[in-house]
C-alpha cells in the first residue's frame, strides 16, 4: 500500500452511488422483457461483486481483497450498465440524463482511480 493518503471522495461517492442506483434499477428493467432470471442475476452481480471484492484501504470492510484496477473495473461496470440499460429501457430524455450522470461520475472518480492504481 502506498503512503499516499486516499483522496477525499465524498462528492464522487454521492455521484457514484446515484449511478449505481440507476444501474440497479435500469438493468433489470431492460432485461426483464427478455429473461426474468437474467434480470435478477444482473442485480445480484451489480450489487454482489462490489460488496464481495474491494481494495484494502478503499473500504473499511474487505471481504476479498483485490487490486485497485479490479475496483475501477467494477465501477466502470456499474457506469456502463446504467448507461446501456437506460438507453434500452427508458425514454431518450432519461437516458441522456443518465449518460451525463455517468460522465460526471467518471470525471469525479479520477482522483480515486489514480490513487487505486498507485496504492496497490
N, C-alpha and C positions, 0 to 999 in steps of 0.2 A: 504494500500500500504506500502510495506517495505521501510525502509530508505536506503536500498542497491541501489546504482545507477545502472541504466541499462547498461549492458556491451556494449562496442563498437563492433558493429557487421557489420561494413561496408563491410568487405571481405565476411562474411557469407551472407550478404544481396545480394551481387552480384551473389553468387552461388545459393542462394535460388531463385532469380529472373530468372536465367538461367534455373533452374529446372522447375519453374512454366511455362515458355515459352514452354519448351518441353512438359509438361503436356497439355497445351492449344492447342498444335498442334497435338501431337500424339494420345490423347484420342479421339477426334472426327474422326481422320483419321482411327483409329482402329474400331470405332463404326459405321462409315458411311456405311460400307458394310452390316451391319445388320439392321440399322434404322437411317435414316437421322434426324428425330426428336430427337432421343436419343443422337445422336452426337451433335446436337445443345444444348440440355439440359445439356450435360456434360460440355460444355464451360460456360454456364450460372452458373452452380454450382461451377465449379473450379475458376471462376473469381468473381462471386457474393457473395459466402459465406465469403471469407476472406475480401471482401470490406465491407460487412454489419456487420460482427462480429469481434470485436477486443478487446484486453485487454487494459484498460486505462494505460497510461504510456509507452505503446509499440508503439503506433501510435499517431500522432498529432490529427487526427480527428477520433473520435469514434462515430459510428452511434448507434450500440447496444453493450453495454459493456458485456464482458464475462470473466470468469476466465481464467487464463493462460493456464490451461490444454486444454481448447477448442481451443485456438490459436495454441497450439502444435499439437492437433489433425488435425486441418486444414492444417498445414504444412505437416504433415505425409500423409494426403490425397493426396496432390499435389505430394509428392515423390512417393508414391505407384502408383498413376495414371500414372506418367511419365514412371516409370519402366515397369509396366504391359503393358501399351499401346505400348511402344516402342518394347517390345518383340512380341506383337501381330501383329504389323503393319510394322515393319521395318526390314532390314537385320540384321543379328547377330552382325556385327561389330558396327552398330549404337546402338543397344540395349545394348551391352557391355559398350559402351561409356556413355550412359545414366545411366546405373547402377552404374558405377564408379562416375559419377557426383552426383548421389543421395546419395551415401555413403559419399563422401566428404562433401556434403551439410549437411548431418545429423551430422557428426562429428563437423563441424564448428558451427552448431546451438546449440551444447550442453551448452555453457555458457549462451546463451539467454534462452534456455529452463529451465535451473536451476533457472535463475532469474524469469522467468514467474511463475514457480511453487512456489517460495518463496515470490513473491511480492503480491499475492492475498490472 
